[in-house]
Structure formats: C-alpha cells, structure tokens
Amino acid sequence: MIDVFASLSVVHKLTEAFQNLENSNTAKINLNTLSTGGLLDENRDGLLAVGIINLDAVDQFLDAINGLQNSKAITIIDNGSTAKLKPLLENNTLITRVLGIQSHIYQGTLDALDPERIFRLKEIRENSDISEIVLRTSDVAIFNMNAIRKSDQCGSLRSNTTGITIEESCQIAKFIGASDLINEVYFIGLNQNNDAYDMMSINLANMLWYLSEGANLRKIDQYIADSENLVFSVMASPLDHELQFVNSSESGRWWVKVPTEESYMYMACSKRDYEMACNNEISLRIKKALETEI
C-alpha cells in the first residue's frame, strides 16, 4: 500500500488525473491531506509514504532534510536548479546523491563535489541501471518536478528546455517504488498557480501509477541466496579470487557478493557490472567495496 499525503487542492487535481488512467493498479494509492508533522516519520506501518510539496514550501522542506542528524541515504532527482541542492550535496552527515544534474544549470562547480554523489543527466540517460542501483540503495527519494523538461511540462516557469523526459521520470518512479529500502518519497516543486492544462498534476499522476507498479516488486527478492536465483562465478584477472553475481529469477535484478568485516553482504549491482567482470574489468563501485570491505 502507498500512502500519499498532499494539500487538498493537489488531491483534487490528482484525483481527476487518476480518473483518466485505465489500470486498476492506481487503486493501491490513497490520497490524504498533508500532515506537516508526518514529514520524515520513522513509523508508517510498512507503508511507502509519498509526500507532495508545493513550490512555496520547498525551501522549508529542504532545510528540514539538511538538518537531519542521522545517516539516511537520500537520493535527489534534480537538474541542479534547486537553490538548496548545493548545501545538501556538501552535507557530510547525510549520504546525499543526485540523479540527472546538468552542468549548465547547477549553480556551483561539479568538479568540487564527490564524484560518487553526482550522476549527470547524460550518464543516467545512457545507462538507466545507474538510477536503479542508486535508488535501490536509498532510504529516501526526492523528485524535483521542475527537473522534467519544459516540452513535457507546458507552462512550468521553472522547467528548463533540457531535462528529464516524462518517460524517464516514470521509469525512475518505478525504480523508487521497487526499492525495498525506500520508505519515503517526496515530489517537490509543484506549482498549482502556474500549471497550464494541469500538466504537472497529470505528469505526477502518471508517475504515481508507475510508483505503485514498482511497489508490487518489493520483497520478492528478500531471499537473495534463494536456490531459484541464478548465481554466476567470475574470475576476473584484476582480483585474486572469484566474484559471485546473483540474478533474481523473479525481478531480474542483480547483486554481487562482497566481504564485510564479519562475513559478507550482497551489494546491488547491474548486469553491466557482471559483463564488465567477464571482460576482466571491475566497476569502480565494486572495486571500492572490495577495497574497503564494507
């Protein structure tokens, strides 16, 4: 079940948009009014909480995120136009990563940031596995609706002529829904006072549909070591031991077995990581995990 909380006016717009969607899967989504006290709530009885934050409340919301004192892994889908993005990326208390950032929009120097925290639009467009892996290892996702390009979101003053397409946005929403770790997702920047033809609301309604579709994949990979899953052992020349990759027979998702201080863990990876290992190449993510023994 997905619990969506938003303002009453947003609920009204989204309810109308949902009526135009044909699949009964949307029945899994409950639209409720926004409770500001519920933001970042640790106990939601197993629900995937979905917050919809209006444009005028974005700065206050991101300040609350930046002030968190725990080590939540937060992934932000943003082109770099959000004013509060830079402090979040520089916050060492949080594990903050951003998907879809664009150099000509971001008001800062990308070279000064940790390269493992930023994933440019070109990267995630050329390899959607990046988004899937990052989101699968996140606790919270934040999607800036203004990162969707202007041609897919007519009337939005803050959207840029370049950016994420609505098709890519729906795919990302499905990845968020399918992540077993994410229990909170926030869609920020909704501007109801300047939403020509309700395009932002319609886009969000479609994304919530794919979010619910992804949520149906949750928990089916709970037992990664299940005998029905495919296990591939690879002896890559840069290493002195074999790597074990696991491919889920249910969802098609991939993991790699890496050592830890006490035993081992299964780290999210992609088919591309496996194919690289078969060609005696170890991806940077796996190499770092092996070196640090998470």
C-alpha contacts under 8 A as a table, 3 or more apart, distances in Angstrom:
res1	aa1	res2	aa2	distance
1	M	28	K	5.61
1	M	29	I	6.56
1	M	47	L	5.79
1	M	48	L	6.86
2	I	28	K	6.40
2	I	29	I	5.08
2	I	30	N	6.54
2	I	47	L	5.64
2	I	48	L	4.90
2	I	49	A	6.16
2	I	50	V	7.14
2	I	212	S	7.07
3	D	29	I	6.22
3	D	30	N	5.36
3	D	31	L	6.74
3	D	32	N	7.46
3	D	47	L	6.23
3	D	48	L	6.08
3	D	49	A	4.92
3	D	50	V	5.94
4	V	29	I	6.84
4	V	30	N	5.81
4	V	31	L	4.91
4	V	32	N	5.90
4	V	49	A	5.98
4	V	50	V	4.47
4	V	51	G	5.96
4	V	52	I	7.64
5	F	31	L	5.97
5	F	32	N	4.64
5	F	33	T	5.11
5	F	34	L	4.62
5	F	35	S	7.13
5	F	49	A	7.62
5	F	50	V	6.17
5	F	51	G	5.20
5	F	52	I	6.50
6	A	10	V	6.17
6	A	11	V	6.32
6	A	31	L	7.36
6	A	32	N	6.28
6	A	33	T	4.96
6	A	34	L	4.25
6	A	35	S	7.91
6	A	51	G	6.12
6	A	52	I	5.04
6	A	53	I	7.01
7	S	10	V	5.28
7	S	11	V	6.29
7	S	32	N	8.00
7	S	33	T	5.29
7	S	34	L	5.23
7	S	52	I	7.71
8	L	11	V	5.01
8	L	12	H	6.26
8	L	32	N	7.88
8	L	33	T	5.73
8	L	34	L	7.75
9	S	12	H	5.08
9	S	13	K	6.40
10	V	13	K	5.16
10	V	14	L	6.04
10	V	192	Q	7.76
10	V	201	S	7.66
11	V	14	L	5.16
11	V	15	T	5.88
11	V	31	L	6.19
11	V	32	N	7.18
11	V	33	T	7.41
12	H	15	T	5.22
12	H	16	E	6.39
13	K	16	E	5.27
13	K	17	A	6.31
13	K	198	D	7.66
13	K	201	S	6.34
14	L	17	A	4.88
14	L	18	F	5.98
14	L	201	S	5.91
14	L	202	I	7.03
14	L	204	L	7.70
14	L	205	A	5.87
15	T	18	F	5.06
15	T	19	Q	6.43
16	E	19	Q	5.31
16	E	20	N	7.19
17	A	20	N	5.51
17	A	21	L	7.12
17	A	201	S	7.10
17	A	202	I	5.54
17	A	205	A	6.11
18	F	21	L	5.19
18	F	26	T	7.34
18	F	205	A	6.13
18	F	206	N	7.93
19	Q	22	E	7.57
21	L	26	T	7.95
21	L	206	N	7.78
23	N	26	T	6.56
24	S	27	A	5.63
25	N	28	K	5.94
25	N	209	W	7.09
25	N	212	S	6.95
25	N	213	E	7.02
26	T	29	I	5.62
26	T	208	L	7.91
26	T	209	W	5.67
26	T	212	S	6.92
27	A	30	N	7.45
28	K	212	S	6.89
29	I	212	S	7.20
34	L	38	G	8.00
34	L	51	G	7.60
35	S	38	G	5.28
35	S	39	L	7.34
36	T	39	L	5.66
37	G	41	D	7.87
38	G	41	D	5.22
39	L	51	G	7.68
40	L	184	E	7.20
41	D	44	R	6.82
43	N	46	G	7.63
44	R	47	L	5.46
44	R	48	L	7.70
44	R	49	A	7.24
46	G	183	N	7.63
47	L	183	N	6.87
48	L	182	I	7.35
48	L	183	N	4.69
48	L	184	E	5.77
48	L	185	V	7.58
49	A	183	N	6.04
49	A	184	E	4.74
49	A	185	V	6.33
50	V	184	E	5.89
50	V	185	V	4.92
50	V	186	Y	5.63
50	V	187	F	7.64
51	G	184	E	7.63
51	G	185	V	6.26
51	G	186	Y	4.48
51	G	187	F	6.23
52	I	186	Y	5.71
52	I	187	F	4.87
52	I	188	I	5.94
52	I	190	L	7.56
53	I	57	A	6.32
53	I	58	V	6.35
53	I	61	F	7.84
53	I	186	Y	7.00
53	I	187	F	6.10
53	I	188	I	4.56
53	I	189	G	6.27
53	I	190	L	6.52
54	N	57	A	5.52
54	N	58	V	6.51
54	N	188	I	6.15
54	N	189	G	5.30
54	N	190	L	4.69
54	N	191	N	6.09
54	N	192	Q	7.66
55	L	58	V	5.37
55	L	188	I	6.69
55	L	189	G	4.02
55	L	190	L	5.23
55	L	191	N	5.36
56	D	59	D	7.45
56	D	189	G	7.70
57	A	60	Q	5.51
57	A	61	F	6.19
58	V	61	F	5.07
58	V	62	L	6.14
58	V	188	I	6.33
58	V	189	G	6.30
59	D	62	L	5.21
59	D	63	D	6.10
59	D	84	K	6.85
60	Q	63	D	5.14
60	Q	64	A	6.39
61	F	64	A	5.17
61	F	65	I	6.44
62	L	65	I	4.87
62	L	66	N	6.05
62	L	84	K	6.64
63	D	66	N	5.02
63	D	67	G	6.17
63	D	84	K	7.68
64	A	67	G	5.14
64	A	68	L	6.70
65	I	68	L	5.53
66	N	87	P	7.53
66	N	88	L	5.86
66	N	91	N	7.22
66	N	94	L	7.88
68	L	93	T	7.81
68	L	94	L	7.58
69	Q	93	T	6.52
69	Q	94	L	7.73
70	N	93	T	6.72
70	N	94	L	6.81
71	S	93	T	5.89
71	S	94	L	4.85
71	S	95	I	6.19
72	K	94	L	5.79
72	K	95	I	6.10
72	K	138	S	7.77
72	K	139	D	6.03
72	K	140	V	7.33
73	A	94	L	6.45
73	A	95	I	4.50
73	A	96	T	5.95
73	A	97	R	7.89
73	A	137	T	7.50
73	A	138	S	4.90
73	A	139	D	5.17
73	A	140	V	6.46
74	I	94	L	7.23
74	I	95	I	5.99
74	I	96	T	4.81
74	I	97	R	6.35
74	I	138	S	5.80
74	I	139	D	6.01
74	I	140	V	4.78
74	I	141	A	5.81
74	I	142	I	7.55
75	T	96	T	5.79
75	T	97	R	4.76
75	T	98	V	5.58
75	T	99	L	7.28
75	T	134	V	7.49
75	T	135	L	6.78
75	T	138	S	6.36
75	T	140	V	6.36
75	T	141	A	4.91
75	T	142	I	6.29
76	I	96	T	7.47
76	I	97	R	6.14
76	I	98	V	4.60
76	I	99	L	6.19
76	I	141	A	5.85
76	I	142	I	4.66
76	I	143	F	5.86
76	I	144	N	7.56
77	I	98	V	5.60
77	I	99	L	4.72
77	I	100	G	6.05
77	I	101	I	7.76
77	I	141	A	7.72
77	I	142	I	6.18
77	I	143	F	4.73
77	I	144	N	6.00
77	I	147	A	7.39
78	D	81	S	7.19
78	D	82	T	7.34
78	D	98	V	6.50
78	D	99	L	6.23
78	D	100	G	5.74
78	D	101	I	5.75
78	D	143	F	6.64
78	D	144	N	5.43
78	D	146	N	7.76
78	D	147	A	5.28
79	N	82	T	7.87
79	N	99	L	7.72
79	N	100	G	5.37
79	N	101	I	3.99
79	N	102	Q	5.28
79	N	105	I	6.76
79	N	106	Y	7.01
79	N	121	L	7.65
79	N	147	A	5.14
79	N	163	G	6.74
80	G	83	A	7.94
80	G	85	L	6.84
80	G	101	I	5.22
80	G	102	Q	6.20
80	G	103	S	7.73
80	G	105	I	5.61
80	G	106	Y	4.12
80	G	107	Q	7.07
81	S	85	L	7.85
81	S	105	I	5.87
81	S	106	Y	5.79
81	S	107	Q	7.35
81	S	147	A	7.85
82	T	85	L	5.43
83	A	86	K	7.11
84	K	87	P	5.90
84	K	88	L	6.69
85	L	88	L	5.23
85	L	89	L	6.31
86	K	89	L	5.16
86	K	90	E	6.26
86	K	108	G	7.32
87	P	90	E	5.03
87	P	91	N	6.06
88	L	91	N	5.09
88	L	94	L	7.90
88	L	96	T	6.68
89	L	96	T	5.79
89	L	97	R	6.89
89	L	98	V	7.93
89	L	113	L	7.50
89	L	117	R	7.29
90	E	113	L	7.47
91	N	94	L	5.88
91	N	95	I	7.94
91	N	96	T	7.55
92	N	95	I	7.04
96	T	117	R	6.47
97	R	116	E	7.61
97	R	117	R	4.30
97	R	118	I	5.75
97	R	119	F	7.85
98	V	101	I	6.70
98	V	117	R	6.28
98	V	118	I	5.11
98	V	119	F	6.15
99	L	118	I	6.43
99	L	119	F	4.93
99	L	120	R	6.32
99	L	121	L	6.92
99	L	124	I	7.27
99	L	131	S	7.05
100	G	119	F	6.02
100	G	120	R	4.82
100	G	121	L	3.83
100	G	122	K	7.53
100	G	123	E	7.94
100	G	124	I	6.72
100	G	147	A	7.94
100	G	163	G	7.68
100	G	164	I	7.08
101	I	105	I	7.90
101	I	106	Y	7.08
101	I	118	I	7.19
101	I	119	F	6.46
101	I	120	R	4.69
101	I	121	L	5.57
102	Q	105	I	5.54
102	Q	106	Y	6.13
102	Q	120	R	5.94
102	Q	121	L	6.17
102	Q	163	G	8.00
103	S	106	Y	5.37
103	S	110	L	7.08
103	S	120	R	7.97
104	H	107	Q	7.95
106	Y	109	T	7.77
106	Y	110	L	7.93
109	T	112	A	5.61
109	T	113	L	7.34
110	L	113	L	5.41
110	L	118	I	7.98
111	D	114	D	7.82
111	D	115	P	7.64
113	L	117	R	7.32
113	L	118	I	7.61
114	D	117	R	5.45
114	D	118	I	7.14
115	P	118	I	5.59
115	P	119	F	7.83
116	E	119	F	7.73
119	F	123	E	6.24
119	F	124	I	6.80
120	R	123	E	5.28
120	R	124	I	6.63
121	L	124	I	5.46
121	L	125	R	5.97
121	L	163	G	7.45
121	L	164	I	7.39
122	K	125	R	5.12
122	K	126	E	6.08
123	E	126	E	5.32
123	E	127	N	6.07
123	E	130	I	7.77
124	I	127	N	5.00
124	I	128	S	5.05
124	I	129	D	7.51
124	I	130	I	5.91
124	I	131	S	6.20
125	R	128	S	5.98
127	N	130	I	6.03
128	S	131	S	5.50
128	S	132	E	6.63
129	D	132	E	5.01
129	D	133	I	6.09
129	D	270	S	6.15
130	I	133	I	5.34
130	I	134	V	6.15
131	S	134	V	5.28
131	S	135	L	6.00
131	S	172	I	6.92
131	S	175	F	7.54
132	E	135	L	5.33
132	E	136	R	5.94
132	E	172	I	7.45
132	E	175	F	5.51
132	E	176	I	7.92
133	I	136	R	5.06
133	I	137	T	6.48
133	I	268	A	5.95
133	I	269	C	6.01
133	I	270	S	7.12
134	V	137	T	5.42
134	V	138	S	6.51
135	L	138	S	5.05
135	L	141	A	7.44
135	L	175	F	6.60
135	L	176	I	6.00
135	L	179	S	6.43
135	L	182	I	7.81
136	R	175	F	7.31
136	R	176	I	7.30
136	R	178	A	7.54
136	R	179	S	4.54
136	R	180	D	6.80
136	R	181	L	6.73
136	R	182	I	7.60
136	R	268	A	7.12
137	T	179	S	7.43
137	T	181	L	6.63
137	T	268	A	7.16
138	S	141	A	7.06
138	S	179	S	7.73
138	S	181	L	6.16
138	S	182	I	5.83
139	D	181	L	5.32
139	D	182	I	4.24
139	D	183	N	6.34
139	D	184	E	7.15
140	V	182	I	5.30
140	V	183	N	6.49
140	V	184	E	5.11
140	V	185	V	5.74
141	A	176	I	7.16
141	A	182	I	7.06
141	A	184	E	6.55
141	A	185	V	4.62
141	A	186	Y	6.34
142	I	185	V	5.64
142	I	186	Y	4.69
142	I	187	F	5.93
142	I	188	I	7.13
143	F	185	V	7.65
143	F	186	Y	6.13
143	F	187	F	4.78
143	F	188	I	6.14
144	N	147	A	5.60
144	N	148	I	7.99
144	N	187	F	5.96
144	N	188	I	4.97
144	N	189	G	5.92
145	M	148	I	5.88
145	M	187	F	6.48
145	M	188	I	6.06
145	M	189	G	5.72
145	M	190	L	6.52
145	M	200	M	7.42
146	N	149	R	7.40
146	N	156	S	7.41
146	N	158	R	5.86
146	N	159	S	4.71
146	N	160	N	7.67
146	N	189	G	6.38
146	N	190	L	7.90
147	A	159	S	6.19
147	A	160	N	7.36
147	A	163	G	5.80
147	A	164	I	6.10
148	I	152	D	6.81
148	I	153	Q	6.84
148	I	159	S	6.35
148	I	160	N	7.63
148	I	163	G	5.39
148	I	164	I	4.67
148	I	165	T	5.73
148	I	166	I	6.52
148	I	169	S	7.44
149	R	152	D	5.65
149	R	153	Q	6.48
149	R	159	S	5.66
149	R	160	N	5.40
149	R	161	T	5.40
149	R	162	T	5.16
149	R	163	G	4.31
149	R	164	I	5.61
149	R	165	T	6.00
149	R	166	I	7.99
150	K	153	Q	4.86
150	K	154	C	5.73
150	K	155	G	7.58
150	K	156	S	6.72
150	K	159	S	4.99
150	K	160	N	5.38
150	K	161	T	5.02
150	K	162	T	7.17
150	K	163	G	7.81
151	S	154	C	5.85
151	S	161	T	6.71
152	D	165	T	6.56
152	D	166	I	6.28
153	Q	156	S	6.13
153	Q	159	S	7.42
153	Q	199	M	5.57
153	Q	200	M	6.15
153	Q	203	N	7.75
154	C	195	D	7.68
154	C	196	A	6.27
154	C	197	Y	7.81
154	C	199	M	6.47
155	G	194	N	6.50
155	G	195	D	5.64
155	G	196	A	4.77
155	G	197	Y	7.94
155	G	199	M	7.76
156	S	159	S	5.53
156	S	191	N	7.61
156	S	194	N	6.39
156	S	195	D	6.08
156	S	196	A	7.38
156	S	200	M	7.80
157	L	194	N	7.54
159	S	163	G	7.98
160	N	163	G	6.43
164	I	168	E	6.19
164	I	169	S	6.52
165	T	168	E	5.16
165	T	169	S	6.15
166	I	169	S	4.80
166	I	170	C	6.15
166	I	203	N	6.94
167	E	170	C	5.21
167	E	171	Q	6.39
168	E	171	Q	5.05
168	E	172	I	6.21
169	S	172	I	5.07
169	S	173	A	6.14
169	S	207	M	6.86
170	C	173	A	4.94
170	C	174	K	6.26
170	C	206	N	6.99
170	C	207	M	4.83
170	C	210	Y	5.91
170	C	211	L	7.73
171	Q	174	K	5.11
171	Q	175	F	6.39
171	Q	210	Y	7.25
172	I	175	F	4.98
172	I	176	I	6.26
173	A	176	I	5.03
173	A	177	G	6.25
173	A	207	M	5.72
173	A	208	L	7.09
173	A	210	Y	5.91
173	A	211	L	4.89
173	A	214	G	7.61
174	K	177	G	5.06
174	K	178	A	6.16
174	K	207	M	7.79
174	K	210	Y	4.90
174	K	211	L	4.59
174	K	212	S	7.33
174	K	213	E	6.42
174	K	214	G	4.39
174	K	215	A	7.50
175	F	178	A	5.13
175	F	179	S	6.27
175	F	211	L	7.52
175	F	214	G	6.22
176	I	179	S	5.36
176	I	182	I	7.00
176	I	185	V	7.80
176	I	211	L	6.55
176	I	214	G	7.08
176	I	215	A	7.98
177	G	182	I	7.76
177	G	210	Y	7.65
177	G	211	L	4.56
177	G	212	S	6.16
177	G	213	E	7.12
177	G	214	G	4.31
177	G	215	A	4.27
177	G	216	N	7.82
177	G	217	L	7.95
177	G	218	R	7.65
178	A	211	L	7.67
178	A	213	E	7.96
178	A	214	G	4.24
178	A	215	A	4.75
178	A	216	N	7.00
178	A	217	L	5.33
178	A	218	R	5.23
179	S	182	I	5.67
179	S	214	G	7.93
179	S	215	A	7.59
179	S	218	R	6.60
180	D	183	N	8.00
180	D	218	R	5.52
180	D	219	K	6.46
182	I	185	V	7.32
187	F	190	L	7.61
190	L	200	M	6.88
190	L	201	S	7.88
191	N	194	N	5.62
191	N	195	D	6.15
191	N	200	M	7.88
192	Q	195	D	5.38
192	Q	198	D	7.98
195	D	198	D	5.09
195	D	199	M	6.17
195	D	200	M	6.25
195	D	201	S	7.90
196	A	199	M	6.19
198	D	201	S	5.32
198	D	202	I	6.15
199	M	202	I	5.04
199	M	203	N	6.00
200	M	203	N	5.04
200	M	204	L	6.04
201	S	204	L	5.03
201	S	205	A	6.06
202	I	205	A	5.03
202	I	206	N	6.30
203	N	206	N	5.23
203	N	207	M	6.24
204	L	207	M	4.94
204	L	208	L	6.09
205	A	208	L	5.14
205	A	209	W	6.35
206	N	209	W	5.08
206	N	210	Y	6.58
207	M	210	Y	5.18
207	M	211	L	6.08
208	L	211	L	4.73
208	L	212	S	6.22
209	W	212	S	5.28
209	W	213	E	6.38
210	Y	213	E	4.81
210	Y	214	G	6.13
211	L	214	G	5.18
211	L	215	A	6.22
212	S	215	A	4.92
212	S	216	N	6.62
213	E	216	N	5.47
213	E	217	L	7.49
214	G	217	L	5.49
214	G	218	R	7.31
215	A	218	R	5.35
217	L	220	I	6.07
217	L	251	S	6.91
218	R	221	D	7.23
219	K	222	Q	4.96
220	I	223	Y	7.76
220	I	250	E	6.91
220	I	251	S	7.43
221	D	224	I	5.74
221	D	248	S	6.77
221	D	250	E	7.30
221	D	251	S	7.25
223	Y	226	D	5.40
224	I	229	N	7.25
224	I	246	V	7.35
224	I	248	S	7.17
224	I	266	Y	7.81
225	A	229	N	7.04
225	A	246	V	7.81
226	D	229	N	5.65
227	S	230	L	7.66
228	E	248	S	7.96
228	E	249	S	6.50
229	N	246	V	6.67
229	N	247	N	5.87
229	N	248	S	4.91
229	N	249	S	4.99
229	N	250	E	7.99
230	L	246	V	5.66
230	L	247	N	5.10
230	L	248	S	6.53
230	L	249	S	6.75
231	V	244	Q	6.63
231	V	245	F	5.67
231	V	246	V	4.58
231	V	247	N	6.44
232	F	244	Q	5.62
232	F	245	F	5.04
232	F	246	V	6.35
233	S	242	E	6.25
233	S	243	L	5.58
233	S	244	Q	4.51
233	S	245	F	6.35
234	V	242	E	5.32
234	V	243	L	5.12
234	V	244	Q	6.38
234	V	245	F	7.83
234	V	277	A	6.71
234	V	278	C	6.29
235	M	239	L	7.37
235	M	240	D	7.95
235	M	241	H	6.46
235	M	242	E	4.37
235	M	243	L	6.34
235	M	277	A	7.82
235	M	278	C	7.66
235	M	280	N	7.96
236	A	239	L	5.75
236	A	240	D	7.95
236	A	241	H	7.84
236	A	242	E	6.77
236	A	243	L	7.60
236	A	277	A	5.73
236	A	278	C	6.59
236	A	279	N	7.41
236	A	280	N	4.60
236	A	281	E	7.01
236	A	282	I	7.71
237	S	240	D	7.18
237	S	280	N	5.52
238	P	280	N	6.73
238	P	281	E	7.40
238	P	282	I	7.56
239	L	242	E	7.26
243	L	256	V	7.19
243	L	257	K	6.83
243	L	258	V	7.87
244	Q	256	V	5.79
244	Q	257	K	5.51
245	F	254	W	6.98
245	F	255	W	5.67
245	F	256	V	4.43
245	F	257	K	6.42
245	F	274	Y	6.76
246	V	254	W	5.60
246	V	255	W	5.12
246	V	256	V	6.20
246	V	257	K	7.89
247	N	252	G	5.95
247	N	253	R	5.79
247	N	254	W	4.62
247	N	255	W	6.67
248	S	251	S	5.63
248	S	252	G	4.85
248	S	253	R	5.43
248	S	254	W	6.44
249	S	252	G	5.85
253	R	269	C	7.96
253	R	270	S	7.06
254	W	268	A	6.28
254	W	269	C	5.39
254	W	270	S	5.23
254	W	271	K	6.34
255	W	266	Y	5.70
255	W	267	M	5.30
255	W	268	A	4.55
255	W	269	C	4.99
255	W	270	S	7.09
256	V	266	Y	5.45
256	V	267	M	5.31
256	V	268	A	6.57
256	V	269	C	6.34
257	K	264	Y	6.71
257	K	265	M	5.75
257	K	266	Y	4.59
257	K	267	M	6.33
258	V	264	Y	5.52
258	V	265	M	5.55
258	V	266	Y	6.27
258	V	267	M	6.87
258	V	289	A	7.03
258	V	290	L	6.28
258	V	293	E	7.19
259	P	262	E	7.98
259	P	263	S	5.94
259	P	264	Y	4.02
259	P	265	M	6.27
259	P	290	L	6.92
259	P	293	E	5.52
259	P	294	I	7.16
260	T	263	S	5.14
260	T	264	Y	4.69
260	T	265	M	6.56
260	T	293	E	4.76
260	T	294	I	5.12
261	E	264	Y	7.66
261	E	293	E	6.37
261	E	294	I	7.04
269	C	273	D	6.34
270	S	273	D	5.25
270	S	274	Y	6.79
271	K	274	Y	5.08
271	K	275	E	6.22
272	R	275	E	4.96
272	R	276	M	6.06
273	D	276	M	5.14
273	D	277	A	6.33
273	D	282	I	7.28
273	D	283	S	6.12
274	Y	277	A	5.15
274	Y	278	C	6.34
275	E	278	C	5.03
275	E	279	N	6.51
276	M	279	N	5.09
276	M	280	N	6.44
276	M	281	E	4.92
276	M	282	I	6.25
276	M	283	S	7.05
277	A	280	N	4.91
277	A	281	E	4.85
277	A	282	I	5.39
277	A	283	S	7.76
278	C	281	E	7.26
282	I	286	I	6.55
282	I	287	K	6.05
283	S	286	I	5.49
283	S	287	K	6.09
284	L	287	K	5.01
284	L	288	K	6.05
285	R	288	K	5.34
285	R	289	A	6.30
286	I	289	A	5.02
286	I	290	L	6.13
287	K	290	L	5.19
287	K	291	E	6.17
288	K	291	E	5.06
288	K	292	T	6.13
289	A	292	T	5.33
289	A	293	E	5.61
289	A	294	I	5.92
290	L	293	E	5.16
290	L	294	I	7.58
